[in-house]
Amino acid sequence: LFKPVSRCYTMKSGHRGALLHGCHPVLVVVSLSVIQSLNRDLQYVQEYRPENGDIKHLRILLYGPVGGGKSSFINSVSTVMRGRTTIPAATLDVCVFQYKTHQIRKGRGNPKTFYPFVFNDMMGLEEGSDSGVRADDIKLAMKGHVIEDHKFNPACPLSDEDPGYNQTPSPDDRVHVLVCVISANSSEIKEPILQKMSSIRETARDLGIPQMAIVTNIDTACGEIEKDLKNVYKSKHLRKKMKDFSSAVGIPMNCICPVKNYSDEIEIDDDVDSLILRALRLMIHFGDDFIEDM
C-alpha cells in the first residue's frame, strides 16, 4: 500500500533527534523488518562499550588493494552515525601515506565526544615491491608498533630504529579486528597482491586477530543493485564475485559484507545505512570477542 509518510525515526539514543531524513513527505513502501533491523543495529553501535577496561577504543584496521574504498567507508560510517554527510578521512591527498587513526564523532556541540571504536587507514596494496604499503608494515601495525602519523615508505619498511616505531605498544595500540576492503568493480586480484594478502592474513591468524572483508561499489558493479539496493542479496553477479573473492583470499562468505559507500548522495539513505551498519556491527562483534581474551 502506497501512502505518504514522513520517514521520521525516533532512536533510543536520539543522536539524530526525531528526524532521520528531514521529514519531507514521500511515497514509499515501508518495510517494517528493514526499519527494525536498521534501528537495532544503530542502537547496538551507539550503545557499544568495550568490556575490557584496558581498551578505550576498539581498533579496526582497513587494508586491501588500491581503490578499494577504505577512506570512503570511514566517511560513510561517520555519515551514518552522525545522520548527515561528513568527510573525516582524506581520500585523495598525502594523508593516505600516513598511519592515521580516525575517530567517529557523536552528534554536535562541545566538548566533542567520540564512539569507542576507531579506524586505521593506510595506503593500498600494489603489485610491485617498491609501491603501495608493504605487508611487513601492516603486520607491525597489527602489533601496535606504528605510531600515529608515521609516513610509510614503499621502498623501505619500518624498523625498530625508526622514530615511527612504537617500542612499547599498549593493548589499546594493537589492532583488534582486520578488515580487507575490495571493490566489486575490480578485476581479478593479481597474484603478487594475493601473496601479500595471504602473508598479512597468516600473521593476523597467528596473533589471533579476527578477520573479515567488505565488498564496496556494489551498485556500480551490478545494474540490478544500482536500480534498487534491496536487490543486493538477489544478485547472482555479486554473489559470484564474493564467492570468487572468498576462494582467492580464504575469508568465509559469512565474514564478507557487501556495502555501498556514500559518494554522490546529499541526503542519507536507509538502504545504504542498513548495509554499512551490518558490516560495522560484525566488526564490533569480532573485535569485542578478541579484546575479551586479551
N, C-alpha and C positions, 0 to 999 in steps of 0.2 A: 504494500500500500504506500503510495507516494503522498507525503504531506509536508508542509513547511515546518521546519524545526530551527532551533537556534544554535544547536551544537554546543551547548554550554555544559561543561562537566565540572562539578564541584569535587575536588580531590581532598582526601583526608588531611594531607599536609598543606594543601592550599597554596603551593608556590605559584600557581598561575591565577590565583584568585578564583572568582566564579567563572571566568571566561577562558576557554581553551583556544577558541578560534574566532573570537571577535563578535559573536552573537549576530551575524548577518543572516537573515532567513534564506534558506536554500532548500532545494528539492533533493532529498537524499533517501536512500533506503538504509535505515539504521539497523545494523546488525548488533544485537544485544551481546552476543558472545564475544565479538571483536572488541566492543567497548569495555566489557568486563575484563577481558584479558589485558587490554592496554592499561586500564586503571590499576589492575592488580600488579602488573609488572612495574608501573611507575611508582606505586606506593611502596613496593618492596625496595626499589633502588633509593627512594627518598629516605626511607627509614633505616637503611643498612648501616650497621656499625661493626667494625672488626671485633671478633671475640677475644683475640689475643691482645692483651694490654700493652705489649711491646710494639705493636704495629699501629701507627697513626693513620697510614694510608695504604690501602691495598694497591699494589703497583702492577700495572698491566703494560707489558712491553709489546709493541706492534712491530712486526718486521715483514719482509717479503720483497718480491721483485719491484723494480722501479715502476711507478704509475699505478700501483695497486689501489691507492686511495686512503693511505694511512692518516695523513693530516686531515683529509676531508671527513673521515669517520669521527675523529676527535671533535671537529667543528660541529658535526651532526649531533653527536651526543650532547654537546653544550646547548645546541638549539632545542633539542627535545626537553632537556632538563630545565631550561630557563623559559621555555614557551615562546621564544622569539629567535630570529636569526642572529647568530653570533659568529665571530671569527677569532677564536682564541689561538689557533695553531696556524703558523705561517705555512703556506703551501708552495710558494714559488721563489723564496729568497734563500739567503745563506743559512737561515736557521735550520734547514733540513740537514746541514752538515754537522750540526751540534747535537749533543745529547741533551734534550730538553724534557723537563717534567711539566706536564700540562694538568692544571687543576681545573675542576668544573665548579664554577661559582653558583651559589644558591641565590636565586632571586636578585633583588636590588638593594641599594642603600648601604650605609656604613654602620659599623665596621663590616668589611667583606667577610663572608663565610663561605666555606667550600665543602663539597661532598668528600667523604673519607675514602675516595679511590682516585688514583692518578694514572695518567697515560704517559708513557715514554715513547718518543718518536725518533727515528733516525733515518739516514739516507737508505735508499733501496739497494737490493742485491742486484749485481750485474755480472755478466759473463767473465770479464777479464779479472786478472789477479790484482790489477792496479786501478780498478774503477769500482765505484759503489762501496758500500760498507763491507768490511772484512768480517768473515764468520767468527774469527777469534775475538773481535771487538764486541760482537753480540754476546758471545759466551762470557766475556768479562762483565758486561752489563748485567747479565742474569745473576752473577755472583755479587753484584753491588760494587764492583771495583771502578766504575766510571763515574767521575764527579759531574755535577751539573755544569752545563755549558761547554764541556770538553768538545773540541772540534776534531772530528775524525779525519784521518789522513788515509785515503785509499791505498797509498803506496807504502805505508808504514803502520803496522799495528801498534796499539797502545802497549807500553811495557811498564813494569813496576817501578821504573826510574823516572817516568814521565810525571809532570805536575798534574796531569789529568787523571792520574791513577789514585784511587781511594785505597789506602793501605789497610784500613780497619773498618770495613763496611758493617753497618748495624743491620738487624733484621728488617728494619724499615727501608734500607737501601736496596735490599735484594728484590729481584723480580718474583712475583707471586703467581702470575699466570702469563704464558707466552701465546701470543695470537698472531697467526700468519694471515696477512691480508693480500688477497689476489683479486684481480679484475676478471669478471666474466667475459670481458671483451678480449682478453689476452689470448694469444695463440698458445700452442703447446710450449710448456716451460722447457727451456734448453737444458741439456744435461749438466753443464757446468754449474748452473744455478741450482738444479736439483741436488747436486752433490753438496753444495754449500748448505742448503736447507736440511739435508739429511744429517750433516755434521752438527748443525745447530740443534736439531731435534734430539740427537743422541746425547748431547751434553745436558739438555733440559731433562731428558729421561733419567740420566744418572743423578741429577740434582733433585729429582722428584717433582720438578715444576710441571703443573698440568698444562696441557696444550690444546688449542682449538684453532679454528680458522673462520674467517668471514669472507664471503664472496661478494664483491661490490659491482656496481654498474650493471645490475641485473636487468634494468629497464631498457638500456640501450643495446643489450646483447640479445634481447628477445622481444619481438614485436607484440606477442601475446601479453607479456608483462607490461610493456610500455602502454598498451591500451588500458589495462586495469591491473594495478599492483596486486590485487587479490588473487590473480592467476599464478602467483609465484610458485605455489606448490602443485600446480597443474601442468606446468611447462615441462615437456619431455626434453626440450633442448637444454634447459637449465639443469635438470636432474642428471642428464648425461655429462654435462660439464662438471658438475660436482662429483659425480662418480669417478670420472677420469682423474680429477684432481686428488680425490681420496686415494685412488690406487697409486698415483705417482708419488705422493708425499707420505702416505701411511697414516693420515688422520681419518678416523672413522666418520662415516656420514652423519652420525648423530652429534658430532662435535664440529660440524660445519654449518654456519648460519648465513643464509642469503640476506643481504641488506641493500638498500638504496640510500646512498648518501644525499644529503641536501646539496643542491648545486645551483639551479636557476630559480628555485621557488622563493617567493617573497613571504608567503604565509606558511605556517606549519600544517602538516597533513597527517591525519590519523593513521593511514596505512603505512606511511613512511616511518612514523613514530613507533608503530607496533613492531616492525621488524628490527629496528635499532634497539628497542628495549628488550626484546627477546634475546638478542645477542649479548647485550650488556648484562642482563640478569645471569646468563650462563657463565660469563666471565667472572662475575662476582661469586657465583656458586663454587666454581672450580678454585678460584683464588682463596676463598674463605676456608674451604676444606684443607688447602695446603697450609695456611698460616696457623690453623688449629694445632697442627702437628709440629710446628717449628719449635 
